[in-house]
Amino acid sequence: MSPIRPYDPDFAIQVALRSALGLSRAEIAAQLGVSLIDFDAWAAEHPAFARALADADTQARAWWDAQPRQALASGKLFKGATWAKAYAQRFGRSSDRPQTAKAAGQPRTVTARVELPDNGRERRPPAARR
């Protein structure tokens, strides 16, 4: 493991400036030439930096949240499915809804019954299918 780089109070300002662009912590760290390990260590030792990271997360989330609304207002083409996949990957599908104790950490069970109408053809046994 590499040693933690020295902390500069200017990093908190740099984090704040970059967060308005919707950048992730990793993107911000890369632009500053440091690692996420440095970020974690600095946040543990410097409350101002920890606040800057928390504010950056909020700003980045706000940027992503605003994209569909701004596209709708501007009338420009917006690829909602692409945005939704990127958003879900970054923030999770249900990040605004608190999980219940029952659902937390447990896979959701979905039960369905499908009945296909008979098309008049004889069905082959499962072993004979290829």
PELIN-V546441 format. One record per residue. RES is the residue in one small letter. PHI is phi in whole degrees, -180 to 180 (999 if undefined). PSI is psi in whole degrees, 0 to 359 (999 if undefined). Layout:
res: [RES | RES]
phi: [PHI | PHI]
psi: [PSI | PSI]
This chain:
res: [m | s | p | i | r | p | y | d | p | d | f | a | i | q | v | a | l | r | s | a | l | g | l | s | r | a | e | i | a | a | q | l | g | v | s | l | i | d | f | d | a | w | a | a | e | h | p | a | f | a | r | a | l | a | d | a | d | t | q | a | r | a | w | w | d | a | q | p | r | q | a | l | a | s | g | k | l | f | k | g | a | t | w | a | k | a | y | a | q | r | f | g | r | s | s | d | r | p | q | t | a | k | a | a | g | q | p | r | t | v | t | a | r | v | e | l | p | d | n | g | r | e | r | r | p | p | a | a | r | r]
phi: [999 | -79 | -68 | -70 | -71 | -67 | -84 | -123 | -57 | -65 | -61 | -61 | -67 | -63 | -63 | -63 | -65 | -81 | -68 | -67 | -93 | 82 | -75 | -81 | -59 | -64 | -65 | -64 | -59 | -63 | -65 | -86 | 75 | -129 | -113 | -67 | -64 | -61 | -57 | -63 | -66 | -66 | -65 | -69 | -97 | -127 | -57 | -65 | -71 | -61 | -64 | -61 | -66 | -64 | -65 | -63 | -62 | -66 | -63 | -64 | -63 | -64 | -61 | -64 | -63 | -78 | -57 | -65 | -64 | -65 | -66 | -63 | -67 | -84 | 78 | -80 | -64 | -134 | -91 | -62 | -65 | -66 | -61 | -63 | -66 | -64 | -65 | -65 | -65 | -82 | -114 | 90 | -71 | -121 | -69 | -87 | -100 | -69 | -81 | -80 | -61 | -70 | -85 | -64 | 76 | -112 | -67 | -80 | -98 | -118 | -116 | -143 | -123 | -121 | -116 | -97 | -71 | -72 | -99 | 89 | -96 | -74 | -91 | -84 | -66 | -56 | -68 | -84 | -74 | -135]
psi: [134 | 153 | 154 | 134 | 155 | 144 | 139 | 126 | 339 | 338 | 324 | 320 | 317 | 322 | 315 | 319 | 321 | 337 | 333 | 349 | 1 | 15 | 149 | 170 | 319 | 318 | 318 | 314 | 316 | 319 | 329 | 354 | 31 | 181 | 168 | 332 | 319 | 315 | 313 | 317 | 316 | 321 | 325 | 329 | 336 | 104 | 326 | 323 | 322 | 318 | 319 | 319 | 318 | 318 | 322 | 319 | 318 | 316 | 317 | 318 | 319 | 321 | 312 | 320 | 327 | 339 | 311 | 320 | 315 | 321 | 319 | 316 | 327 | 341 | 7 | 160 | 134 | 124 | 88 | 322 | 320 | 315 | 315 | 320 | 316 | 319 | 315 | 322 | 322 | 318 | 352 | 154 | 327 | 43 | 339 | 342 | 127 | 144 | 143 | 161 | 325 | 320 | 340 | 119 | 4 | 137 | 145 | 133 | 126 | 126 | 133 | 149 | 128 | 129 | 120 | 134 | 150 | 130 | 8 | 355 | 148 | 136 | 141 | 151 | 153 | 326 | 334 | 346 | 149 | 999]
